[in-house]
Amino acid sequence: MDRADLDFANLPFAYQKTDANIRYWFRDGAWSEGELTADEYLNLHMAAVCLHYGQEIFEGLKVFERPDGRIQTFRLRDNAFRLQRSARKLLMEPVPADVFCEGVRRVVLANRRFVPPFGCGASLYVRPYEIGVGAEVGVKPSREYLFLVFVTPVGPYYKAGFKPVRLLVEEEIDRAAPGGVGDIKAGGNYAAGMRATIKAKENGYSEVLYLDVREKEFIDESGSSNFFAIKGNTFVTPASPSILGSITNQSVQQIARDMGLSVEQRPVSVSELPTFQEAGALGTAAAVTPVEAITYRNTDYVYGRPGQAGPITTELYRRLTGIQSGELDDPYGWTEVIVES
């Protein structure tokens, strides 16, 4: 195979031009056949609903090369179903799961040479998204939509890879509120959090940790991922109507149970920070990322030794990434080979 001339072992988590993306249009009540194109740009009407009223949703998933050279996805249909849920909440036309999966398979095959080799620490990041492209001036749902899938090879989301990061509890800026759209993957949620994230990074933190908007007592999630902690023999992760349902979190909860841990998804008070033995972040981009310390009201709560992940977090990471990459058996049926070697 003619693999792209890239330093796969040192890729940043950033956009890298590839050979093709795929586009499906919803017009006159039906989705078009997918069209592969090398064009990186979109021609949108200036009154497109996505530009004015925020009808924009997206997904993120990763594709991995297995030890045998085949290419596999991880929980592909679950991403399709989550995009559908996001679409329904924003009154958009849901993308059929078969269309979603076909689009991912076709665009990965078209960009086979950009899939990082097994064992290099990188992956092929897949970004499916849907936008309202119909021209409207009044506040109403679009009548036309574009579903597009592009891919790009990426390194770890956090530059250090599987190394502990530091989080700052954010009390002034809110990401999302119960009853809003914080529980779906809408672009506006991330725009709303940029003020907090950029400020935290300027002060030496990797991300912020949001609290609930009503009482400022319960942990919601990080700016880019779900949150978890290890408390004794229990895996604890927040439950809140404003948290995005993480497919990675769901997967790790199952792995934790199979490791003999109890699993609690419940409101988690910020007052519990001193009681955790380990802490971490969960998401497609972040995978399982250990948290070294959390700063709350000028107090640092430190988990484990500086620069070292805790033993449970390490094992969760090993099992999850081993299944994703094909290095370990998949007893759950989460993976699917989409390109043969």
Secondary structure, DSSP 8 states (H G I E B T S, - for coil): ----S--GGG--SS----S-EEEEEEETTEE---EEE--------TTBHHHHH--EEE--EEEEE-TTS-EEEESHHHHHHHHHHHHHHTT-----HHHHHHHHHHHHHHTGGGS--TTSS-EEEEEEEEEE-SB-SSS---S-EEEEEEEEEE--SSTTSSS-EEEEEE-S--S--TTTTTTS-BHHHHHHHHHHHHHHHHTT-SEEEEE-TTTS-BEEEESSSEEEEEETTEEEEE--TTS---HHHHHHHHHHHHTT-EEEEE--BGGGGGG-SEEEEEETTTEEEEEEEEEETTEEEE-SSTT---HHHHHHHHHHHHHHHTSS--TT--EEEEE--
